[in-house]
C-alpha cells in the first residue's frame, strides 16, 4: 500500500500524538512515586521508594522491609503500589548493605557491600529505621500522612529489625511539654500493626527476646499478623513460637494477634505471587488495624517549639 506524503504525515502525526498521550498517562500514573536517599546519624545512605498521598493527613503509612538476600525491589515490582491504591502511604526501604544502600570507596565501587556484620543489624535498628522514622515525621508535619497509624511488613531476618524498632518506638518518653503525661506530646508509640512473614528469631548480635518481653501479654495497642508456609518446618516452628509468646496463653482468644499458614515449603517473599491469598490477608489485616484506626492527626512537635 502506497501512501501519499500528506497521508503519511497525517498518520505519523497520529502515532506521535498517541505516544505523547501514553507517555503523559504513564507520567501521571507515577507522579505519586518518589525516591529519596536518607542520611543516618552514622552517615550511611539509606535509599527508599516513597508512595505518597500528598495533602491527605489521615493516611496510614506502611514501611516495607526485605529479606537478607533481597532489597526494596521485591515490593516496588507490584505490591507497594497495590497498597498505595488501597489508601496507604508506603515506604519501601533498602537497609544498609542491601540494594542501593551501600557506601562507595575512592574508585566509586561498593565498599564492604553485602558483608553484614553483627553490629550492622543493631545499626539497622538504631540508625536505618531511625532515619526512616525521621522521614515519616517530616511527611506527617507536612500533612501527607498520619504517623500515629504506622505499620511494618517484614520478612525473615527483617522481622527482628522490625520488632526491635517497635520496642524502641514504644519506649520513647513524651515531651515534657504539659503538666500531666496524658496531655504531653508523644515522641514515639506510633507502630500499630506488624506483618511478620516467616520471621527469624535471631541473627548475629540481635534477637527478639527483649521485644517479646515488652510485647508479651501487654496492653500495647499493636496488632500482629504472622505468615508462614505450612511445610516450612524450621520457620513454622519459630513463627508459631513467636505467635504464642506474643498472643499469650490463649492465642485464639487474642483479637489482635493472628497466624496464617500457606501451602507448600515456601519462605518469606516466595509466598507472594502464587495465589496463596497472603496479599488479601495482609490487606484485610491492615484495613482493620490501620485504615480503620480512630486516631486523628495532631502536630507532633513539642508544644514548646510550636
C-alpha positions in Angstrom: 0.0 0.0 0.0 1.5 3.3 -1.1 0.6 6.4 0.9 0.7 9.9 -0.4 3.0 12.3 1.5 0.0 14.1 3.1 -1.4 10.8 4.3 2.0 9.6 5.6 2.4 12.9 7.6 -1.1 12.6 9.0 -0.5 9.0 10.2 2.9 9.9 11.6 1.2 12.8 13.5 -1.4 10.4 14.9 1.2 8.0 16.1 3.2 10.8 17.7 0.1 12.1 19.4 -0.8 8.6 20.8 2.8 8.2 22.0 2.6 11.6 23.7 -0.7 10.8 25.3 0.6 7.4 26.5 3.7 8.9 27.9 1.7 11.6 29.7 -0.6 9.0 31.2 2.3 6.9 32.5 3.9 10.0 34.0 0.7 10.9 35.7 0.4 7.4 36.9 3.8 7.5 38.6 3.6 11.0 40.0 3.0 9.7 43.5 6.2 7.6 43.4 9.4 9.3 44.8 12.9 8.1 45.5 14.9 9.5 48.4 18.3 8.9 50.0 18.2 9.3 53.8 21.3 10.1 55.8 21.6 8.2 59.1 23.3 9.5 62.2 26.4 7.4 61.3 26.3 8.9 57.7 25.1 5.8 55.9 22.9 6.4 52.8 19.6 4.7 53.1 17.6 4.5 49.8 13.8 4.4 49.9 10.9 4.5 47.4 8.0 6.5 48.7 4.4 6.2 47.5 2.9 9.5 48.5 -0.7 10.7 49.2 0.0 14.4 49.0 -2.2 16.6 51.2 -4.1 13.7 52.9 -3.0 13.9 56.5 -5.2 11.0 57.7 -3.3 8.5 55.5 -1.8 5.5 57.3 1.9 4.7 56.5 3.3 1.2 55.9 7.0 0.5 55.9 8.2 -2.4 53.8 11.4 -4.2 54.7 13.2 -7.0 52.7 14.8 -10.4 53.4 18.6 -11.0 53.7 19.0 -11.8 50.0 16.8 -9.0 48.7 16.1 -5.3 48.6 13.2 -3.0 48.2 12.6 -4.1 44.6 10.7 -7.1 45.9 8.0 -4.7 46.8 8.3 -2.0 44.2 7.5 -4.6 41.5 3.9 -4.5 42.4 2.6 -4.9 46.0 3.8 -1.5 47.2 1.7 0.3 44.6 -1.2 -2.1 45.3 -1.1 -0.9 48.9 -1.0 2.7 47.8 -4.2 2.2 45.7 -5.8 1.0 48.9 -5.1 4.3 50.7 -1.7 3.8 52.4 1.4 5.9 52.1 4.1 3.3 51.5 7.9 3.4 52.1 10.0 0.5 50.7 13.4 0.5 52.3 16.9 -0.7 51.4 18.6 -1.4 54.7 22.3 -0.8 54.9 24.5 -3.1 52.7 21.4 -4.1 50.7 20.2 -2.8 47.3 21.3 0.7 46.8 22.1 1.4 50.4 25.9 1.0 50.2 29.0 3.1 50.7 31.5 3.6 47.9 35.3 3.6 48.0 37.5 6.2 46.3 37.1 4.5 43.0 33.3 4.5 43.2 32.9 0.8 43.8 30.8 -0.7 46.6 32.7 -0.7 49.9 32.1 -3.6 52.2 28.8 -4.2 50.4 26.9 -7.3 51.4 29.3 -8.2 54.2 26.8 -7.8 57.0 28.4 -7.9 60.4 26.7 -8.4 63.8 27.0 -4.7 64.5 25.2 -3.9 61.3 22.0 -5.5 62.5 22.0 -3.2 65.5 22.7 -0.2 63.3 19.7 -1.1 61.1 17.5 -0.7 64.2 19.2 2.3 65.8 20.2 4.3 62.6 18.4 3.0 59.5 14.9 2.7 61.0 15.5 5.9 62.9 16.2 7.7 59.6 13.0 6.3 58.1 11.1 7.5 61.2 12.5 11.0 60.8 11.3 11.0 57.2 7.9 9.9 58.3 7.9 12.7 60.9 8.6 15.2 58.2 5.8 13.9 55.9 3.5 13.9 58.9 4.2 17.5 59.7 3.6 18.4 56.0 0.3 16.7 56.4 0.8 14.0 53.8 0.3 11.1 56.3 -0.6 10.2 59.9 2.4 8.7 61.7 0.1 7.6 64.5 -1.1 4.9 62.0 2.2 3.2 61.2 2.6 -0.4 60.1 5.6 -2.5 59.2 5.8 -5.6 56.9 8.9 -7.6 57.4 10.0 -11.0 56.0 12.6 -13.3 57.6 15.6 -11.5 59.2 14.0 -8.1 58.9 11.2 -9.2 61.3 13.9 -9.0 64.1 14.8 -5.5 62.9 11.1 -4.5 62.9 10.4 -5.9 66.4 13.4 -4.2 68.0 12.5 -0.9 66.3 8.9 -1.2 67.5 10.2 -1.9 71.0 12.3 1.3 71.0 9.4 3.3 69.5 7.1 2.3 72.3 9.7 3.1 74.9 10.1 6.7 73.8 9.1 9.1 76.5 6.8 12.0 75.5 8.0 15.6 75.5 7.8 17.3 78.9 5.5 20.0 77.5 2.4 19.6 79.6 1.5 19.2 83.3 0.3 15.6 83.0 1.5 12.6 80.9 -1.8 12.3 79.2 -1.5 15.8 77.8 2.1 15.6 76.7 3.1 15.3 73.0 4.3 11.8 72.2 7.7 11.2 70.6 7.0 7.6 69.7 4.4 4.9 70.2 3.4 5.0 66.5 3.8 1.4 65.4 0.3 -0.1 65.5 0.4 -3.0 63.1 3.1 -5.6 62.2 3.1 -8.3 59.5 5.9 -10.8 60.1 6.5 -13.2 57.3 8.5 -16.4 58.0 10.1 -14.5 60.9 13.5 -15.4 62.2 14.1 -15.0 65.9 17.8 -14.2 66.0 20.7 -13.1 63.9 24.3 -12.5 64.9 24.2 -9.9 67.7 20.4 -9.3 67.8 17.4 -11.4 68.9 13.6 -10.9 69.6 14.0 -11.7 73.3 13.7 -8.1 74.5 10.8 -7.1 72.2 8.9 -10.2 73.3 9.4 -9.3 76.9 7.8 -5.9 76.3 5.0 -7.1 74.0 4.0 -10.3 75.6 0.5 -10.1 77.1 0.9 -6.4 77.3 -1.6 -3.7 76.8 0.3 -2.1 73.9 -2.1 -1.4 71.1 -0.1 -3.2 68.5 -1.7 -5.9 66.2 0.3 -8.7 64.7 -0.1 -10.9 61.7 2.2 -13.9 61.4 2.5 -15.6 58.0 4.4 -18.8 57.2 4.5 -21.8 54.8 2.8 -24.9 56.4 5.6 -27.2 55.1 8.4 -24.9 56.0 9.2 -26.8 59.2 12.0 -24.6 60.6 10.3 -21.3 60.0 6.9 -22.7 61.0 8.3 -23.7 64.4 9.8 -20.3 65.1 6.7 -18.5 63.8 4.3 -20.5 66.0 6.6 -19.9 69.0 6.6 -16.1 68.4 2.9 -16.1 67.8 2.2 -17.9 71.1 4.7 -15.7 73.0 3.0 -12.5 71.8 -0.6 -13.7 72.0 -0.3 -15.3 75.5 -1.7 -18.5 76.9 -4.9 -18.5 74.9 -3.8 -17.2 71.4 -7.2 -17.9 69.8 -8.8 -15.5 72.3 -6.5 -12.7 71.4 -8.2 -10.3 69.0 -5.0 -8.5 68.0 -2.6 -11.4 67.1 -3.2 -13.7 64.1 -1.4 -16.6 62.5 -1.9 -17.6 58.8 -0.3 -20.6 57.2 0.0 -21.2 53.5 0.6 -24.4 51.4 4.0 -25.7 50.4 7.5 -25.3 51.7 7.8 -21.6 50.7 9.6 -19.0 52.7 9.3 -15.2 53.1 8.7 -13.4 49.8 8.3 -16.7 47.9 4.8 -16.8 49.4 3.8 -13.8 47.2 2.5 -14.0 43.7 1.4 -17.7 44.0 -2.3 -17.2 44.5 -2.0 -18.3 48.1 -4.1 -15.4 49.4 -1.3 -13.8 51.5 -1.8 -10.5 49.8 -5.5 -10.2 50.6 -4.9 -11.4 54.1 -2.4 -8.6 54.6 -4.8 -6.1 53.1 -7.6 -7.1 55.3 -5.4 -7.0 58.4 -4.0 -3.6 57.6 -7.5 -2.2 56.8 -8.8 -3.3 60.2 -5.7 -2.2 62.2 -4.6 0.9 60.3 -7.2 2.3 58.0 -10.0 2.0 60.5 -8.0 3.4 63.4 -9.7 6.4 65.0 -6.5 8.4 65.7 -6.7 11.9 64.4 -3.7 13.8 63.0 -2.0 16.0 65.6 1.0 18.3 65.5 3.9 16.1 66.7 6.3 19.0 67.6 6.7 19.8 71.3 4.3 22.5 72.4 7.4 24.4 73.4 8.5 24.5 69.8 5.2 25.5 68.1 
